[in-house]
């Protein structure tokens, strides 16, 4: 993913969504942050976004990549860290989580 994701010819999150988020008036930020299953036209998968302005690196980890934080690294977008991954082969029971690395290198 480079920059924002395109859904139905609409950038998501939009610049206005990001502006409202930083202003503190995006009252439906739960739609932008977290993990969301997508089924838009020919796009099927899971979109992940987390607010981690001081993170050096954020990765999606789980059973599917042996909890390896060097894979599936997310991109930074205007102080949000977001990513889009097509996990078509995942089972519903698959465990996933986020791995964050702070500025000093500590992993969470």
N, C-alpha and C positions, 0 to 999 in steps of 0.2 A: 504494500500500500504506500502510495506517495501522496501526502496531503490528505484531503478529505475524500470520503467515499462517495461515489455517485449512485443514487437510488432513483429510478424513474426520472432520469435526466435532471435530478435535483441534488445539489451538493449537500452532504450530511456529515457532520453538523454544518449548518450554514454559518456564514460570518455573523449573521444576526443572532443565531443561537449562542455562539461563543461570546458575543458582546453581552447578551442578557445574562449569561452564566457568570461572567466576571463582574457584572453590575450587581448581581445577587437577586435578579428578578426573573430568572428562568424557573418558573414554578413547576415545570414538568421535567426537571433535570434527570429524573429517574429514567426517562425515555432515551437520554443521551449517554448516561453512564452505566457501567455494569456489562453484563453479558446478555445479548439479545439474539434470539433465533430469527433469522431472516429467510424469507421466501419471496423474493421480489423478482418477477420475470424469470430470467435464467440464472439468477443468483440464489444459491441455497447455501446456508452456512450459519456461522455465529460471528457476530460483531462484538468486540470487546472495547471498552473505553474506561479509563480511570483517571481521576484528577490526582496527579502526582507531580507538582511543579518542581520539586527539588530532587526528583529521582534521576539518577544517571542512566538507568536502564530499567525497563519493565518487560517481562516476558510472560507468555501464557505457557504454563507447564501442566503436565498431567501424565496419566497412564500412556497416552498416545505417543509421547516423546521421551518416555522414561524419566520424567521430571527434570529434563535437561534445560536449564535456563538460557543456554546459548542458542537454542532454536526458538523459532516463533517470537522473535523480538518485535516489540511494538514501536510505532513511529510517533514522534512528538508533533503535536499540532496545537499551537497557540496556548501553551501551558496545560493542555490536556495531553494525555498519552493515549493514543487510540490505535487500534489495529483491526484488520478484517482477515479472517482466515476461513477457508472453505474446509470444514471438517466433515466431509461427507461420509467418511468411513467410521465415524465414532458411534458407539452404542450409547443409548440413553444412560446407562449406568457408569459411563466413563467419568472418572474424577478429574477435575481441572481446578487450577488455582492461578494466581498471579505471583510472580517472583519479582520483587523490587530490589534494586541496588541503589543505595544512597550515595551521596556525593563523596563520602569517605570510603566507599567500597563495601560497606556492610550490607549483607543480604537479608531480606525479610521475606 
